[in-house]
């Protein structure tokens, strides 16, 4: 069984919040408003909205790799 790996490039993230709005089971915001993975993000990794969050990110800071 392959494992999905999701990452956010913090050097690119501008804190638009589109990831958290699109796939809140996987993404959230840190104390400064920048994107981060939710504490239990693995449970939502297969959510089809993750792909939409990748597409919605205005700076393409999210990467999803299927293991």
Beta strands, then each sheet from edge to edge (+ up, - down):
strand 1: 4-8
strand 2: 27-29
strand 3: 35-37
strand 4: 62-66
sheet 1: 1+ 4-
sheet 2: 2+ 3-
end
